[in-house]
Amino acid sequence: MRMRKGILGVAVTLAVAGLGLWSGMVAHAAESVYYNYADALAGAPQGVDLNSDEYKDYFWHGDDISGATSSNSATLVDAGKTGANNSAIRISRAGETNTWGAIWSNDKVFDLMKPQTASMWVYASTEAAYVKAGLGDGMAFVLQNSKDGVHAFSKAGMPDKNNNTVYTPGTGESMGVWGMDPKDWHSTDLAKNAISNSWALEFDTFNNTYDPPTKTLILGNPQWNLNAPYAPSSFDLGSYYNSFDASGKPTGSAGKINGSDNHIASNYPGDSATYTGVSRDGYRGNIWGQLVLGTPNWYTNDYTSSSYYFYKMTHLGYLDEGKNADATTDKLTDHRWHHVTLTYTPPTSVDGIGKMKYVYDDKNSDTGADKTPANSAEVPIKLSEFGISADSTKVRWGFTGSTGTSTENNLVIFDQVPGDVENSSSATLSAKGDSGNYTPVDSTASTPTLSGGTPVKLDYIFRRDGGLKAWQDVNASLTIPKSIQLTSGEIKNPDGSDGGSVDISKLNGTTLPVSMGSNGNGVTLTGTQNGEITLYGTIADGEATESSSKSYFKGSNASSTAEMTGFKVSKSRLAMDIDDATSTLHVNYEGALDANVIGVVVPDDKNVMPADVTIHPTLNGTDLDTFKQGDSDYYEGTHGTTGFKYDIPISKLKPGSNTISFYATDTNPDDGRSPVVSTEVIAGTVDLGDTSEDMSFGNMTLTGSGANTTLKRDNDWGLDVIDSRAPGSDDWQLYAYADPLTTDPKQTAVPTTLDGYLVYPSADGTDKPLGTSPGTATQVASGAPSGDDTTKTTNIAEKWTDNSGIRLLVRGGATAGNYSGSIHWTFVNSAG
């Protein structure tokens, strides 16, 4: 066959400096433990620097809480190594007894009508010197719209030793947010002592299961000694609920709190329904026994018998953080940092019910990598509890906590501050139909079923919805179901520009990291910008069930999670394959021979006839016209009625590698589609491949003698010819011609042409000038294809010596200067 003769647009640009220089051509390991306050801060995970100028007016942590007679223990402290730009919120410190702590956002920044995410590391443990006194009492993350604003803290009037009523901030089991159990033991609405219009998530480290003791007195009635030095601590004798229906009400029966374990739970501190009063007969007075002649005598003073009250609390979304596997430490107080993610989903109206999901221990504290969470819960958030209106839907957030005789280090580091970035993300799975369009998979009624071989598209959108700050340095970690075989992917940047392709080779198991931005350090979203990642693939054949999958979009100051629907995979009832051995898959680009594909389609159902089978071809990602297996134009007798043939016109092929793909369907939708089968079609060419970047000649000093001088090449040149043509093709010849060499206009006022030219040895060994036009081009090489289906590479300059190959002849009239020019290459076949 003949190849097109002419210039192929390959040019080598050369330059001469001082008549001498030519330039080139145009999982989880055990996490670290910290046994004291200083070490816990020094080894803390990286978070947002709340001590920075950016947050200097963000928080309030003053001392003016109503009834307080001591200083607020909550403050901001440096964390991490020196210069790490990291900080922690300290609520309490081990060894400091009878403290209270509160820190609030100065402004109302948590919008209950918008999606919100709070992401933090918590540390709650005591130190060896204080173990005997126990751990206590914990801390709470709080959303509140109290009229007390930043001064909100639970408080109650309780009698002192002289029976005088003294208002004190919430201690013990109240953690500064729940209602306080007063020492008068009469029926009390504890919600009045709590922070009003609030919701709290407690990290409870103290065993609040003190049940009032009883004494057997007159007539055998159980009696409660009210002279005890403290009221009962019984919040953890309450009940809990872990699951909720659409109305926000618990489903199933209440469970019983395991009060001896650390736990995480939530409820509404200012709602009376959170607390349950329990009555018990009790007495006051000095009661003592004395043996007189072996007989007990009872004496009473100011005896009063009546019903007195203590209180239990309902825990919503209860997470039991019992013992670790070593059975010596609790999961919350094991001297480790633990990560907590809160994800809030708003209702559609201000009088509706939103949802708060909290996930505990979902990241590795040493690496920050995601890990399987220890546990999680989702609870209703009733907006009616906050006293908000349609015109004002934001509330404050903060932390409260307290210690008594038991103490601990309570520390918090935020990696996403509530209200800073309001963001959201979505993941959509779409299947390609026979029309060629992708349609989102419907999972509203039941788990959808996809046939093996179905092309699918995965669309991920991450957006900034609002907030106080830009969403910075966002990258993605996508979870790809095992049954999806990825083929390609593309990125759209938040500014609408093309973000390039996704490197699907980085898929590790089911995790695909996607580096965003020009330097891979992420993209920043402002306003209501959104970024997009689109992946393409095919459902693998074979029966399978894929659960819903979560993908993550992580920035330096916020993150978001997108969940993709689960699905089932049904095995296709159509088998399909390509017979490469009998197909014609290697042809020459712009040649006379078309490519040809031989294939087979075999239905499971013997009643399916060839006329019922439609074959769908795709060439280089572009859908071509479908055809019936039974059409006479596509009949191929080698494989009988199961076979087909498909011709690919040479005009549809691009130079080099092409991909032809097929799948089949029949008239029964339940049979699904066959898996996609593909093969490579090569449209061979002969062309220049890799060439030397530096093509140079030795420097020359002008002597004025008028003699001609031939300069050798200054180094070994590489000039590869790549021949991918089909076996049996004609030999090729490579011709070259050169432009005149001239000085750079920027270096000389008038361009000067070099008095010299390139030369190439003729058959008899004498140097001849290299051609200067297409018609006078000089043949410099020739060769033949490989003889099989492989590509042959020939370096035509490999055997050039100092006295052969292309060199430079400089005449005696040359003047000094920097010159440049081009070599043009032309391939022809042996027939000319």
Order of alpha helices (4+ residues) and beta strands (2+ residues): beta-alpha-beta-beta-beta-beta-beta-beta-beta-beta-beta-beta-beta-beta-beta-beta-beta-beta-beta-beta-beta-beta-beta-beta-beta-beta-beta-beta-beta-beta-beta-beta-beta-beta-beta-beta-beta-beta-beta-beta-beta-beta-beta-beta-beta-beta-beta-beta-beta-beta-beta-beta-beta-beta-beta-beta-beta-beta-beta-beta-beta
